Amino acid sequence: MIWALTAAVLLAGLLAWLRSRWLVVTVSGPSMRPTLQPGDRVLVRRRPARRVRVGQIVVVAAEPDLAVPQRVVKRVVAVPGDPVPPGITSVRDELVPPARLLLLGDNARESLDSRRLGYYDAGLMLGVVVRAMSTHPARPGSSGIAS
């Protein structure tokens, strides 16, 4: 009986530890096509925004006042201190300010992102996508995730 209780406590501790470091998110819209498809599940490593790099795909919690899904999957195009890329007309700064990120969907025509919304709050970042667990057949020449 003691061993069963010990095993249950250890398992609960292991699950809590895993949940504090990893997250699985389902892509819900077309904004990251062709890299990610709606319905794809992605493995996310929880990371602070200060460790994110341009080109990585991240998951951020949606701003509470936006009518968008709870979690948003986008690609990082600029981090604090970087120049604001051409084509981002929603912000007037030359450099990305502290605690802000510029995020874009790979599918510009169907993405609600920094092109229209401006900066994302870096404090709402949940983590970096490290692996796609696709639900669709593999596409030739597509690895799914950029580094």
C-alpha positions as CSV (number, residue, x, y, z in Angstrom):
1,M,0.0,0.0,0.0
2,I,2.8,2.4,0.8
3,W,4.5,1.7,-2.5
4,A,1.3,2.6,-4.4
5,L,1.0,5.9,-2.5
6,T,4.7,6.7,-3.1
7,A,4.3,5.9,-6.8
8,A,1.2,8.1,-7.1
9,V,3.0,11.0,-5.4
10,L,6.0,10.6,-7.6
11,L,3.8,10.4,-10.7
12,A,1.9,13.5,-9.7
13,G,5.2,15.4,-9.1
14,L,6.5,14.3,-12.4
15,L,3.4,15.4,-14.2
16,A,3.5,18.8,-12.4
17,W,7.1,19.2,-13.4
18,L,6.4,18.4,-17.1
19,R,3.4,20.8,-17.2
20,S,5.6,23.6,-15.8
21,R,8.1,23.2,-18.7
22,W,6.0,21.9,-21.6
23,L,2.7,22.6,-23.3
24,V,0.8,21.1,-26.2
25,V,-1.2,23.5,-28.3
26,T,-3.6,22.9,-31.2
27,V,-3.3,25.3,-34.1
28,S,-6.8,26.7,-34.7
29,G,-6.5,28.9,-37.8
30,P,-4.8,29.3,-41.2
31,S,-2.4,32.1,-40.2
32,M,0.7,29.9,-40.0
33,R,0.1,28.0,-43.4
34,P,2.1,26.4,-45.0
35,T,4.3,25.8,-42.0
36,L,1.5,24.7,-39.7
37,Q,-2.0,23.7,-40.6
38,P,-5.3,24.1,-38.6
39,G,-5.6,21.1,-36.4
40,D,-1.8,20.6,-36.0
41,R,-0.7,20.0,-32.5
42,V,2.7,21.6,-31.5
43,L,5.0,20.9,-28.6
44,V,5.9,24.1,-26.8
45,R,8.8,24.6,-24.5
46,R,8.0,27.2,-21.9
47,R,10.6,30.0,-22.2
48,P,10.8,33.6,-21.0
49,A,10.6,36.1,-23.8
50,R,14.1,37.3,-23.2
51,R,15.4,34.0,-24.6
52,V,13.4,34.1,-27.8
53,R,15.1,34.6,-31.2
54,V,13.9,36.1,-34.5
55,G,12.6,33.3,-36.7
56,Q,11.2,31.1,-33.9
57,I,7.6,30.2,-33.7
58,V,6.1,31.1,-30.4
59,V,2.8,30.8,-28.5
60,V,1.4,33.8,-26.7
61,A,-1.7,34.3,-24.6
62,A,-4.1,36.5,-26.5
63,E,-4.6,40.1,-25.2
64,P,-7.8,39.9,-23.1
65,D,-9.6,42.6,-25.2
66,L,-9.1,40.9,-28.5
67,A,-11.7,38.6,-30.1
68,V,-9.2,35.9,-31.0
69,P,-8.5,32.4,-29.7
70,Q,-7.0,32.1,-26.2
71,R,-3.6,31.3,-27.6
72,V,-1.9,32.7,-30.7
73,V,0.8,30.9,-32.7
74,K,3.1,33.3,-34.7
75,R,6.6,33.8,-35.9
76,V,9.0,36.2,-34.2
77,V,10.2,39.0,-36.6
78,A,11.7,41.4,-34.0
79,V,12.6,41.4,-30.3
80,P,13.3,44.3,-28.0
81,G,16.0,46.5,-29.4
82,D,15.7,45.3,-32.9
83,P,14.7,47.7,-35.7
84,V,11.1,47.6,-36.7
85,P,11.0,45.7,-40.1
86,P,9.7,47.5,-43.2
87,G,6.0,46.9,-43.8
88,I,5.0,47.0,-40.1
89,T,3.0,50.2,-40.3
90,S,1.0,49.7,-37.1
91,V,3.8,51.1,-35.0
92,R,5.8,54.3,-35.3
93,D,8.9,53.4,-33.4
94,E,12.3,52.8,-35.1
95,L,13.2,50.1,-32.5
96,V,11.1,47.5,-30.7
97,P,10.7,48.8,-27.1
98,P,11.4,46.7,-24.0
99,A,8.9,43.9,-23.2
100,R,7.4,43.9,-26.7
101,L,7.6,41.5,-29.6
102,L,6.7,41.8,-33.3
103,L,5.0,38.6,-34.4
104,L,3.7,37.7,-37.9
105,G,1.8,34.7,-39.3
106,D,3.4,33.0,-42.2
107,N,0.2,33.4,-44.2
108,A,0.0,37.2,-44.4
109,R,-3.5,37.3,-46.1
110,E,-5.1,35.3,-43.3
111,S,-3.2,36.5,-40.2
112,L,-4.2,38.9,-37.6
113,D,-0.7,39.9,-36.3
114,S,1.7,42.8,-35.8
115,R,1.0,44.1,-39.3
116,R,-2.4,45.3,-37.9
117,L,-2.2,44.9,-34.1
118,G,1.3,46.3,-33.5
119,Y,3.3,44.9,-30.6
120,Y,2.6,41.8,-28.6
121,D,3.2,42.0,-24.8
122,A,6.3,39.8,-24.2
123,G,4.9,39.0,-20.8
124,L,2.1,37.0,-22.4
125,M,4.5,34.7,-24.2
126,L,4.0,31.1,-23.2
127,G,6.9,29.5,-25.0
128,V,8.7,28.4,-28.2
129,V,7.4,25.7,-30.6
130,V,10.0,23.0,-30.7
131,R,8.1,20.3,-32.6
132,A,5.0,19.9,-34.8
133,M,2.9,16.8,-34.3
134,S,1.0,17.2,-37.5
135,T,-2.4,15.7,-38.1
136,H,-2.1,16.1,-41.9
137,P,0.0,14.1,-44.3
138,A,3.6,15.3,-44.6
139,R,4.3,17.7,-47.4
140,P,7.4,17.1,-49.5
141,G,10.2,19.4,-48.6
142,S,8.5,20.7,-45.4
143,S,10.1,20.2,-42.0
144,G,7.3,22.0,-40.2
145,I,9.4,24.2,-37.9
146,A,12.0,26.8,-38.3
147,S,14.8,27.1,-35.8
